[in-house]
Amino acid sequence: MATVSYNKATRIYAGQERPAVNELDLQIGDGEFLVLVGPSGCGKSTSLRMLAGLEDVDRGQILIDQRDVTHLPPKSRDIAMVFQNYALYPHMTVYENMAFALKLRKTSKAEIDRRVKEAAQLLQLDEYLSRKPKALSGGQRQRVAMGRAIVREPQVFLMDEPLSNLDAKLRVQTRSQIATLQAKLGITTVYVTHDQVEAMTMGHRVAVMLDGVLQQCDTPRALYDTPQNVFVAGFIGSPAMNIKTVPLSEQGASFAQMILPMQREQIAAASSGGGKVTIGFRPEATDLVGPHEGGLPIVVDLVEDLGSDANVYGHAALDGGSERFVVRTDRRGMPSMGETVFIKPQPNHVHAFHATNGNRI
Amino acid sequence: MTTTSNTPPPVAAPAHTQTKATKLTGGHGDKIHRPSWFARIVVGILCFVWIVPTVGLLVTSFRGPEDALTSGWWTALASPFDLTQWTIANYSEVWTEGGMGRAFLNSFVVSVPATIIPIMIAAFAAYAFTFMEFRGRDVLFVVIVGLLVVPNQVALVPLLRIYSDLGLNGTFLSVWLAHAGFGMPLAIYILRNYMATLPRGIIESAKVDGANHFATFWRLIVPMSVPALASFAIFQFLWVWNDLLIALVFLGTGDNAVVTVNVASLVGSQGQGWQLLTAGAFLSMVVPLLVFVSLQRYFVRGLTAGSVKG
């Protein structure tokens, strides 16, 4: 049980100008499940490996439970890590794999046995204890990797995309298992993923990273409702938010024939954006309206019928170019391909961002 | 030209790649493809060419000196059940009076440490070259690999002088050290390249689990490197066992003579006693044959299967 703090932690790989992780400031509470998410190469895995001690910290500090661990080797940090490819020891049985770290710490045989059996039961691995990794399925190997972390009873769990090698169904299943397990054990967990659905469903808080810089760290709901910049707005949510840069008028943003009203402070903040403002509206905060209600006409390219509702993908001629839009609609009003429909963002669910720096206004 | 002469390679090539592919995936569960006729014939010819002299040696070693000198070994095969032509006198003579018994023991005394010492040291070195960061690591590795092209012979005279200063000439220790040194570059090279293929994640996982270098080496790297260690051990053992030059230079003839040196001294200066030579030669072949046949499965790599997904 411990807190974790990154204080301006920076990692610069040799021969590279841009830091892989740039002055990361992040406080993680005791027992919290924090998810680091972002596209490939955003520095999320590097951040995790810095916390693990597998990667040097060039500047700044990392604290675990108020203790400076910045330059300690991994074994002195009291952490356990689950790797993307599981990294099981191929020549050892499941039992030996789980017992390895404890044996190195000279834990008594009886204690090792108790902990391994307990973890095996928790993960339903009892009957596989004497097998070697190669005789296990992907899901079982993943659970062994989890078990190896659990028996350590560490202060912090680190998980580096532990589900990315599982098939879709198993991933959803294991996702909820890991979240439940974490809640049960109450151990502080840092979890890295590129999958925003995983991030949103598992994390107490989600930290979104891009190009080595932390963009926003907040609860999933807050990320979704109030993204702090254009990148977070576009990254969180599936299908992605519709984001367009449009001219700014005195009442708000003028989008096609519509004026999307903005508050006075917002307009003032946006005015430095060269007469433009970036607006975003989520597919589910967009209505299909009748032909004469002032909506933007779009030609439907694709309809994804999800059973409960449907995603309508289409394009519209706007400002001389073709712009793509997504709308989520219920099944009754589902248009067909090639049809022209009219869309209208719900005015109180429109996000506004500065046209040049992309920050929320 | 286009149809006839071009046919064999395309037929042979898939057979080759297929066998390679099944080996790499571990083999089990895969359908094993039958090799083409072309490949079979080539392999058959190669086997025949290698086996005939060996059989000739074996047959001759069981014949008396008169027979061996007057008729070819294949004539004995015409009437294999004529037991009067067979004798084991060559073997008993060579074993006792020829000194093969003692030489046999000497060869083991030379070969076993001369195999274990370089492998031990090379495994440590390969681990350091693969998993440890230190200044000049790559340069040092290139230098060691570069030593592969230096012929052993250039070191013989300097070594002899050093050994005579130290009073080591003619001792087993001198041959162990010489073989260890000569075998080291190749051993380090092979083992490092093998270790570089082991999944990095496993080493990192061990670090997080709290293993120091020593524990990582003994508990993870050595068990996972068994195929490479074993294949090099076999290689080195056979090399040392069959070596004549180093044994002759540092041990010489006499009480400490090894099998190869002893076999070479079996034939008299007028060429008499060469039926003894066949028996001695066959005895010297028995150990390498047994070693290879019994340990060849270690050449098949497959120990890392299942550690990482893929």
Chai-1 contact restraints between the chains, C-beta under 6 A:
chainA,res_idxA,chainB,res_idxB,connection_type,confidence,min_distance_angstrom,max_distance_angstrom,comment,restraint_id
A,A52,B,V208,contact,1.0,0.0,6.0,A-B,restraint_1
A,L54,B,E204,contact,1.0,0.0,6.0,A-B,restraint_2
A,P74,B,K207,contact,1.0,0.0,6.0,A-B,restraint_3
A,P74,B,V208,contact,1.0,0.0,6.0,A-B,restraint_4
A,K75,B,G210,contact,1.0,0.0,6.0,A-B,restraint_5
A,M81,B,V208,contact,1.0,0.0,6.0,A-B,restraint_6
A,F83,B,G201,contact,1.0,0.0,6.0,A-B,restraint_7
A,N85,B,G201,contact,1.0,0.0,6.0,A-B,restraint_8
A,N85,B,V308,contact,1.0,0.0,6.0,A-B,restraint_9
A,N85,B,K309,contact,1.0,0.0,6.0,A-B,restraint_10
A,A87,B,G201,contact,1.0,0.0,6.0,A-B,restraint_11
A,A87,B,I202,contact,1.0,0.0,6.0,A-B,restraint_12
A,A87,B,S205,contact,1.0,0.0,6.0,A-B,restraint_13
A,L88,B,S307,contact,1.0,0.0,6.0,A-B,restraint_14
A,P90,B,T304,contact,1.0,0.0,6.0,A-B,restraint_15
A,P90,B,G306,contact,1.0,0.0,6.0,A-B,restraint_16
A,P90,B,S307,contact,1.0,0.0,6.0,A-B,restraint_17
A,H91,B,P223,contact,1.0,0.0,6.0,A-B,restraint_18
A,F100,B,D209,contact,1.0,0.0,6.0,A-B,restraint_19
A,A101,B,D209,contact,1.0,0.0,6.0,A-B,restraint_20
A,A101,B,G210,contact,1.0,0.0,6.0,A-B,restraint_21
A,L104,B,G210,contact,1.0,0.0,6.0,A-B,restraint_22
A,L104,B,A211,contact,1.0,0.0,6.0,A-B,restraint_23
A,L104,B,A215,contact,1.0,0.0,6.0,A-B,restraint_24
A,P133,B,G306,contact,1.0,0.0,6.0,A-B,restraint_25
A,P133,B,S307,contact,1.0,0.0,6.0,A-B,restraint_26
A,K134,B,A305,contact,1.0,0.0,6.0,A-B,restraint_27
A,K134,B,G306,contact,1.0,0.0,6.0,A-B,restraint_28
A,N165,B,K309,contact,1.0,0.0,6.0,A-B,restraint_29
